C-alpha cells in the first residue's frame, strides 16, 4: 500500500477537519457558558431553560440511533482537550474548528436528521442572538439611566 495514496490522504484530511470542527463546537459551548457566568443578567434570562443551553440538546431531538449517539459522543469527548487550547488562539481558527466539527457530525446523520440538525442549530443561533441583543439593550438602558 502506498502511503501517499490520494484517497487515503483526502480521508485523513477530512477526518482532521471534522475533529477540529468538534473541538470548535465544544469550545464555543464552553466560551458561551463562561460569558454567561460572568453576566448576571444573562444567567437570570436563561435560568428557566437550563436544559436547552449549549448545542448538545440538539442531539436529543434528532432521534439518533444508539450507534450514532455513541459516535457523536466520542467525537465530542475526543475533542475537549483540543477545544480548551483553541480558546487561547484567535476566533478565525475557532470558527474553522466549529465548522469542521459540524461537518463531521452531519456525516453521521441521515439526510433527514441533517436537515433537522441544521434547523435546530439555526434556532439555537437565533435565540443566542436575541439574548445578546436583549443584554446589550439592557446594558445601554442601565448605562443611560445610571449616568
N, C-alpha and C positions, 0 to 999 in steps of 0.2 A: 504494500500500500504506500502510495506517495504521500508524504507529509504535507506537500504543497497542493493537495487536491483542492481546486477552487470551490467545489461544493462543500467540502468539509470546512474550509476557511469561512465561507459565507455563513454556514450554520453556526460556527463558533462566534462569528461577529454578531449574528442575530441574538444568540444566547447572551452574549455580553451586554448587548443593548437592552435586552429585556430585564436582565438582572439590575442594571443601572436604573432602569425605569422604576422597578420595585423599590429600590433604595430611595429614590426621589419621592415616591409616594409616601413612604414611611417618614421621611424627613419632613415633608410638607405637613403631615398629620402632627408630628411631634412639635414642629415650629408653631403651628396654629394653636396647639394646646398651651405652649409656653406663653404665647402672646395673650391668649385668653386669660391665663392665670395671672398675668400682670395687670390686667384691666378689669377692675371690679364690675364695671357696667356690663362688660361682655359676659362675665360669669353669671350675673343676675339675669340677663336676657336669654341665656341658653340653659338655665337650670332645669326647666321643665322638659327639655329634650336631650337629657344626658346620654341616652342610649343611641341617639341619632348623630352624635358627634363623630367626626372622622369618617374616612371612606369605607371602613370595614363593614359597617352595617349594610352597605350595598350588596355584599356577597350573600347576606341572609335573605335578600329579596330576589335573588336570581334563580332560585330552585336548582342549585348546583348538585351534581351527583357527589357522593362521598369522595370519589377519586378526584374530581375537580377541586373540591374544597381542600383536600389534603395537599394537592399540588400547589394551590394558591397560598395556603398557609405556609408551606415550605418555602415558596418564593419570598414571602414577606419575612419570615424568620431569618432566612439566609442573608437578607439584605440589611438587617437592622444596624449592624456594626458599621457598614459602609455608609449608611444614611447619616449616622452621627458625624462621621468625618466630613461628609459633604456639606454639612451646615457651616463648616469653617471656611468654605470657599464661596465663590460668587453665585448669584442667582441663576445665571445662564447655565452653569453646569448642573445645578439642582433641577432646573426645568427639563433639561435633557434627560436626567435620571428619571424624573417623574414620567415623562413621555415614554421612555423605553419600558418602564415597569408596566404601564397601562397597556402597551402593545403586547408584552409577554402574557399578561393576564387575559387579554382579549383572545389570544391564540388558543387558550384553554377552553374558552366558552363556545357554545353553539352559536350559529348566526343570530338566532332569536335572543339568546342570553346577551350577546354582544350589543344588540340594539337596546335592550333594556338597561344594560350596564351604562351605555352612553347616555341614555335618558336620565337615569338616576344621578350620574356624575354631573350632568348639566344642571339638574335641580339643586344638587348639593352646592355647586359653584354659585348659582343664582342666590341661594339662601345666604351663603357666606358674603356675597357682595352686598346684599340688603343689610346684613348685620353690620358690616363695615361702614356703610353709608349712614345707618342709624347711629352708630357710635360716633362717627365724625360729626354728624349733625348735632348730637347731644353735647359733644365737646365744644363745638363752636357756640352753641347756645349758652352753655355754662361759662364759657370764656367771655361772652358779651355781657352777661349779667353780673359776672364776678369782677368786672373792672370798674 
